[in-house]
Amino acid sequence: MVAVLAAVVTVDASTRNDGAAPSAVARTLPTGYRLLLTAEYEHGAVHVAHYGKRGTEPADAPLTIASVRGGRNPANHDYDYEPHRGDGSTTVRGHPAILRTLTDEDQPYARELVWKERPGLVVAVTADFPVRKRKLPEVAEGVRIIDQPAWASLHMQTSYAAIIGHVTRDLRRLHVKRGRIGGHRWTLFALIPRHYPLSRDDLRVSCYELSYRGRHRNGLDCGPGPNWRRVGGRIFVFGATSLPLRHVRIRPWRGTGLDLTIRTVLARRGPRVRYYATPLPEGICAVSVSAPREAARNGSVAAPIRGRDAHRCAHASG
C-alpha cells in the first residue's frame, strides 16, 4: 500500500525556465514513511530528501530522492546519469533511466533509479534493500517537481538546522510548567518556532528557558532530551520527550540515592512533545531521564558540561 503525500505547495515546474533550478520530492511513499530530513550539498547544486519511518535516524533513512540541478556533474558518482559497469536500463516517467545496484566494499545494499527529468535536472531515487523492490519504481514514477521557493520553504522546516534547533529572538515564549522551591517560584517556558507548523512536514523543534529568582537560562540543547542547568543558584533538569509518557523518572546516572518520578506536560501549541522540569538536590552530577519502568542506563543523560559544576563532577568521578 502506498501513502499519498501532499505536504508542500508545488508548481508545474515544466512551465518554468531551466534557471529556476527545480527539485524532486516524494509524492508516493511506502506506508508509514515520512520526510525525515532535507539537505543541500555542493553549494546547492544537489538537493536530497530523506524518507523513512518515524523514529529512524535521518542518516539511516532507507529511501532518498536526490536532485542534481543545473546540469552539473555531482561529486557523488552514485547520482551520475552516465552508465556504470553492471547498470541496467529502463524508463521512468517516460524518460530513459539507469537501474543501478549500489555497493559498499563490494557488498550490495541498495537499488537506485537515475534519469534526466528535464534539461538541468537529474533525479536519483535510492532505496535500501529493506524497501521492497517494487516500491522503488512506484516512488520514482510518483516524484513531484517543485520550484526553488517551495524547496526553500520545505528545507527551512526540515534541514539539520531545523531538527537540531537554536535559540533565536523570534521564538514564541510559552509557559508550560512551574513550581516552588526555597520560597521562590521557578517556571519552564517552551520556545516555539515562528508560525509552527508551516506544513505537515514541519520538523522544527522547540527550545527551553527556565527562570528562577530573576535568572533565566536556556537549555544547552533544543528538541527532545534533557538539560542539566544551574539557574539562580539551584540545579534543575528540564527538557521534553517525544514519547507519549505522562511521567518520566530521574535517577543518578551512576550510583543510587535520587529517584524522582515527575509529570510531563503537553503544551497547547508547538511541536507535539511532553515537557518536564524539576529542581535537583545540591551536589548531584549526571542524571538519567527515562520512562518510569525503564532501566536508568537506557535513559537520556543530562550532566554539567562547563563551569564549576563540570569540574566538581569530573573530580568526583575520579
N, C-alpha and C positions, 0 to 999 in steps of 0.2 A: 504494500500500500504506500502511496506517495502523498505527502502533505504538500499543499499549495501555499506558497508564501506571497504575501502582498505587503511587505514590510517597509518598502521605500517608495517614494514618489519617483516615477520613471517617465522617460520620454521616448519617443521613437527616434533613436539616435541616427537612423538612416537618413533623416531629414537634415542632419547637421553636417557641416563640412568636416574634413579629416582633422582640422586643427582643434576640434572640440575634444579630442582625445577621450573617447568614452571608455567605459569599463564594463565587465560582465559580472553579474551576481546570480545567485541561485533563485529560481522561481519554484522548482520542484525539488523536494528532498526526501530521503528515506524517513519513514515515520519516526518521530521522536527527535529528529535532528533540528538544530537551530544554529544561527550565526554565533560564533564564539569570539571572533576577532577579525579585524581587517588590518592590513599592514601595507606600507609603501616602501619600495626598495628602488635602488639605482636612481636616486633623485626624482622619484615619482614616475619613472618610466614603467615600473612594474607594480601593479596593484594585486593583492592577494586577499581573498576572503576565505576564512577557515570555518568549517562546519563540523558539528558533532553533537552528541547528546549532552544535556545539561550536566554539569559537574566534570566534564572532560577538560583536562588542561589544554589550553589553546595550542601549545607546542605539539601536542599529541593528537590534534584533530585528524580524524581519518579521511576527511574529504576537503579538498581545496579547489578553488577556482582562481586561476591566475590570468591576468590581463597584461599582455606585453603591448605597450602603447607607443604610437609614433613611429613604428617601423624600425625600432632599434633591435640590435642583437642582444638578447639577455645574457647576463653573466652566468645565470643558472641554465646549463645546457639541457636540463630536463624540459625546459619550455621551448626549445628550438623547434621551429617549423621544418627545418631541414631533416630528412630521414637519417636515422642511425641504423647501424647494422642490427638486424633482427626485428626492426619495426614492421608492423603490418599496415595495411591501408584500408580505409573505409570512408564513409561520408557522415557528416554531422550538419544538420540544418541546411542540407543541400550543398555543402562545401566539401571538397576533398579533405580528408583528415588522416592523421597518423595515429595508429594504435600502438602504444609503447608499454613495455614492461620495465619498471624501474627496479634497480638492484642496489644493494649495499654490501660491499665486499663479496660480490658475485652471488648474493642471496636475493632472490626476488621478493619484493614486499608490497608493490602497488602496481596498478594499471593506470594508464593515462591516455586521454584523447587530446590531440592538439590540432587546431585548424585555424585558418585565416578567416575570421568572420567578415572582415571588410578591409579595405586599404588602411593601414596604420593600426590595426587591431588583430593580434593573435591571441587566442584563448586556449588555455590548457586546463582541463578538468582531471584531477588526480584522485583516485580512490584507493585506500589501503585494502589489502586482501580481506580483512573482516567485513568490508562492504560487499554485498552480493554483486556478482559480475554483471547482472542485467541492470543494476542501478546506475552504473557509470554512463551508458548511453542515454538513459532517461534524464539524468541530471544535465548532461551535455545538450541534449535536444531542447531542454526547457530553460536554458540560461536566458536572463533578461539583460539587455544592454541599457545602461543608464549613462546620463551625461555627467560632466565633471561637477557641476553644482550638487547633483544628487549624491554622487560619490563622496564629495567633501562633507556633506551633512551626515551621511552614514558613517564615514570614517571618524568624524568628531565624536560620535556616540559609541564607537566600537574599537577604537585603537588601543594600544597598550597604555597610552596616557589616560584613556577613559576608564579602563578596568583597574588601573592602579590608583588613580585619584590623586588630587593635590589640593591643598587648602588655598583658595583664592577669595578675593573680596566679593565676588558676585554669587557665592554660595548662599542659599537661604537658610537662616538660623531657625531651628525648630526645637522647642523644648520637648524632651522625651522622658526624662526620669529625674527625680530629686530625692533628697534625704537630708538628715541632720546628723552631725557628729560634733562633739565638743561645744555644743551650744550654737553652732553655726550651720547654715544651710549650704548644701552642695547641689549643683544642677548639671545634668548632662544635656548638651544640645547636639542634635544631628544637623550637619551642614549639608543641605540638599542641592544637587546640581540645578542650575537655572533651567526653568521650563521643563523639568523632568516629568514624564517621559516625552521625548520628541517623537518616538515611534515604538512599535512593539519590540524592536531590536535594541533599544537603548540600554547599553551596558555600563553607563556611568555609575560610579559608586558614591555613597555619602561619606563625609569625613566627620570628625568629632571635635567637640570643645567641652571641657569640664571646668566649671567655675567653683571656687571655694574661697571664702574670706577675702573677696575682692581680687583674687588672682584668677587668670584664665589661661589654660594650656590646651593646645590641640594634641590629638594623638600623633604618635610618630608615624603611623600608617593610616591610610583610609581603607574603606572596604571591609568585608568581613574579617574578623580577627581581633585579638585582644591587644590593649596598650597598657603598659605599666608606667605611671607618671606620678611624680610628686607635685602636688598643687597646694599652695597656701600652707606648706609645712606638713601635709599629710600625704600618705601613699594611697593611690587609687588604682584599680584596674577597671577599664571600660572598653567597650567596643560593640560589636554586633556579630550575630551568627546568621548565615543564610539558611540554616536548617530550621525546620518547624519545631523548635524547642521552646517550651514555655518556661523552662528553668535551665540554668547552667550551674555546674559545680566547680568550685575553685579550691584547689589544693596546692601544697608546695610541689614544685617540680621534682625536688629531691627531699626525702625525709618525710616526717609526719607533723601533726600538730594542727595546722589550719585546715578546716573542712567546712566550707560555706556553700549553701545552695541558695541561689537568688533568682528572682523572677526576671524574665525578659519582657520587653515591651515592643509592640508593633506600632510604628508611627502612623499617623493618619495620612501621610503623603510621603513620596520619595521611594527609593528602592525598597523592595519587599524583603526586608531583613528585620530581625528582632534585636533590640538594643539592650544592653545591660551595663551596670556600673555599681561599684561598691568600694568603700574605703577598706584598706588592709591594715593589719597591725604593724606598728613600727618594728623595724628590723627584718621584715620579710624580704626575701630575694625573689628568684624566679618562681612563678606560679603557673599551673596548668589550668586551662579553662576547657571544660568538656561537657558532654551530655551527662546527666546525673548518674547513669549506670555504666558509663564508660571508664576504663582504666585511666588513671592520671597520665600515664606515659603516652597515651594515644590522643591526649588533648592538645590544644594550641597553647604555645608557651609565650608568656609575657615576662619581660625582665628589664631592669635598668640597663641602658647601653652606653650612657655617658654620665659624667659628673661624679660627685661624691658617692652616690649610691652604687654606681657601677664599680667604683674602686673598692667600696666596702664589701660588696658581694663577691668580687673577684678574690679579695683577700680571704674571705670566709670559706670559699670553696677550695682554698689551698693552691 
